[in-house]
């Protein structure tokens, strides 16, 4: 196992009514706030009123930046940066899911940078070289929304790119995790969020390191939790225990804890980022389509069979007696596909509503992955090249 250096200093306020405990720790970072959020959902649920009342009643001055969409756009990030500079913003408060948090983090990183924030995404500048504004988040979905991680992923429609960047100071200082804020979440968003959790854990779980025993068992616990409570939350939106367990699982799936001690390059996420950069689809929806073809591609090799055996037996409880590793792999993957189908997640690009995805850009997507990550793709669970990526994408049609 590799050496590990890690610090996760985010203050977590978990449970019912924790928003009321936010003012004191947040005030330590400043009183001028940029309030970042998405569409009208937090207004319909009443969370917007709760947040604004909390700010007004505790001496905060705030400016609002609504309109964050799935796959947050760099133009809105630029607008937020300009607002921060104009008003002397001291704290960025992002309320919503991963897209809002990524937008807020990117804004916080770009305020004190003299160039364009997109420079961070394409590697022209290092976000670690500038002072990042403190970020505070209030979550409304369980979907590995980056409540405790150091990264932001933003999109540039002009170049059809969806890229991430990271530095330690982008990790939120405080995260409010109230499971009751998830009660009004539409069923399709619950399903997309659970899919995102599962996919994040898969990226770490499917590794080739025989020393990662603890990490693998940790992953299995999170997968079993997500699989158990995902359907419950889908069917019973106000089941507090289901929402709470999913919310905690989503947070730990992206802190980096389960990926420490071994080297792994993510696979399905890199492919999905390309698809959503071109077609602007919801991240969890894209992952639902890509995950099964990716798993099936990986399961065709003798070297990966032991891992798929672990997955079927330890996560799904499949009895291995009389079954080959190949049969166990097929059972585990099929159970995963059936699980996603229960929540009405698409299994083909053609099933995604409102968009027509063809093979027109598959070659460009694969080229961009290889040009961006290059030799690092050899560190995937199964190494990927251009042809492999195109093959997986074609199997999603």
ABEGO torsion letter per residue (X at the ends): XBBBBBBBABBBBBEBGAAAAAAAAAAAAEABBBBBBBBAAAAAAGAAAAAAAAAAAAGBBBBBBBGBBBGBBAAAAAAAAAAAAAAGBABBBBBEBAAAAAAAAAAAAAAABABBAAAAAAGABBAAABBBBBBBBBBABBAGAGAABABBBBBBAAAGBBBBBBBAAABBABBBBBAAAAAABBAAAAAAAAAAAAAAAAAAABBABAAAAAAAAAAAAAAAAAAAAAAAAAABAABAAAAAAAAAAAAAAAAGAAABGBBBBBAAAAAAAAAAAAAGBBAAAAAAAAAAAAAAAAAABAAAAAAAAAAAAAAAGBBABGBBAAAAAAAAAAAAAAAAAAAGBBABAAABBGBBBBAAAAAAAAAAAAAAAEAAAAABABBBBAAAAAAAAAAAX
